Amino acid sequence: MKWHGCSRVGEVTTALREERGLEGCAPELQTHVAACPQCSELVLVARALRRAREEAIPRAQPAPPDLLWWRAQLRRRNALAERAARPIGLVEKLALGIMLLWIAAWAAAQREAIADALQWWARSPHYSLFRGNINWFTGDGPSWLPAGILAATLGLLAGLATYLGWRGAGTKRQQD
């Protein structure tokens, strides 16, 4: 297929861009558009686009300016809060890593005591966890174990409460 451009496309385009359209131009240009397939397709497409634009403009309901301003302020505030929270999240992750390293170092230092406690536990059938008759404070077993479990549980609960309280306060600040 060979494409031969029409030499009068520029004139037709100029006439279409002006508000008067083809109706206000020279009669010879109107005759040319009726005869030239390329120019008639250009006019057809331009008229369809103009008609679609004229139909869409009345339906377009822009939001009120105060709502647009409020949304922009909210986006700006949220972006600032997000940027401010990044270092806090980094410090939280760093603290968690340090805590896990500390626990691992403590467990490595106490591995003999832990092994002894586990062996003692395995040798004592009357101290079964499943029977529920453990007496931690008689001196028959490792007395540091319940204190360690209690301390770990309280530490985890305090950390969880702090985390949830901090997240909840951040949510309230964003809503205000």
N, C-alpha and C positions, 0 to 999 in steps of 0.2 A: 504494500500500500504506500503510495506516495502522498506526502503531505505538502500541499502548496498553500502557503499562507495568503490571506487576502490583504491587499495593500490598504484597504480602507478600515481595517479593524481598529486602528488608533482613533479614527474619527468617530466610529460607533461607540467606542469605550468612553471617549470624552463626552459625547452626547448623553450617554447613559448616566455618567457621574453627575451631570448637571440636573437640577431639579426638573427641568422642563421635559427631559427624556427625548425620545425620537419624534414626538408629536410636534415639537417646536423647531425642528431642524429643517434643512432644505428638502424639497420633495425628491430630488434626485438621490439623496442618501436613503430616504424611505424606500424608493424603488429598488435601490441596490440591496438593501437588507431583505426585501421580499424575495429577491432573486438569488442571493448568495447564501449557501447552506451554512457556512461558518459564521457569518454575521447574524443570521437568523437564530442559530443555536445560542450564540452569545446573548442576544436580546431575550430569548426565552429563559435562559438561566438567570440573567440579571433581574428580570421581572418576577420570577418565582422567589428569588432571595429577597427582593424588596417587599413583596407581599407577605412573606413569612416574618420579616422584621416588623412590618406595620401591625401584624396580628399579635406578635409577641410583646411589643412595648406596652400596650395597655394592661396586659396580664401580669407584667413584672411588678411585684410589690416590694420595693426595698424596705429593709428593716428601719425602724425609727433610729435617728442618730444617737439618742441617749442609750438605747440598747446596744448599738454597735460599740459605743465608747465603753460601756460597762463590761462587755465581753473582752474588749482589748485590755482593759485594766485587769480583769480576772486572769487572762492568759499571761500577762506580764508578771503578776503576783505569783502565779503558779510556777512560772519559769524561774523566778528568783528563789522561791522556796525549794525547788528541785536542785538548783545550783548550790544552795546553802546546805542541803542535806547530803550532798556527795561526800564531803570530808567526814561527816558524822558516820556514814555508812562504812567508809574506809577504816575509821578508828574502831568501829564495832567488829569488823572482820579481823583487824589486827589483834584486838583484845581476845577474841575467840581463839585465834591461832596461838597466842601466848598462853592462854589458859590450857589449851589442849597439850601444848608442849610441856607445861608445868606438870600436868597430870601424868603424862608419859614419863617424865623424869622422876617424879615421885614414885610411880609404880616400879620403875627400873631400880631405884634405890631400895625399895622395900620388897624386892622380889623374893628374898629368902623368907621374910616374915609372912608374905602372902602364901608362899608355897607351904610353909609350916601350918598356917591356918587352914589351908585347903586339905592338907593331909590329916590334920586333926579332925576336921569336919568329916572326911571320908571314913575315918576310923570310929567315929562316934555314932552308932545307929540310933541311940536314944535322943540325939540332937537333930532330928530330921526337920527340915523346913516344912515338909508336907504334913507332919503331925501337929505342928504348932506348939510344941512344948519346949521351946528353947528358952533357957535362962541365961541371959547374957551377963548378968552381973554377979555370978557366983564365983568367978575366977577359974572355972573349969575350961574355959575357951578363950579365944582372943577377944578381949574387952574393947579393943580399939575399933573393931569392925562395925558394931552398931553406931558408934559415934561418927565413923567415917561415912557410913550410909546416910545417917541423919544430916550431916554437914553437906554432903553432895546433893541430897534432895532439897534441902533449904536453899542452897546456892542456885540450883536450877530453877526453883520456884521464884526466887527473888529476881533472877535474870529474866525469866519469862514475864513477871509482873512489870518490871522496868521497861522491857521491850514493848509490851502491849500498851502501857501507859504513855510511852513516848509516841507510839504510832497513833494512838487515839487523840493525843493533844495536837499532833500535826494535822490530822483530819479536821478537827474543830477549827484550827487556825485558817485552813484553806476555805472553809465554808463561810467564815465571817467576812 
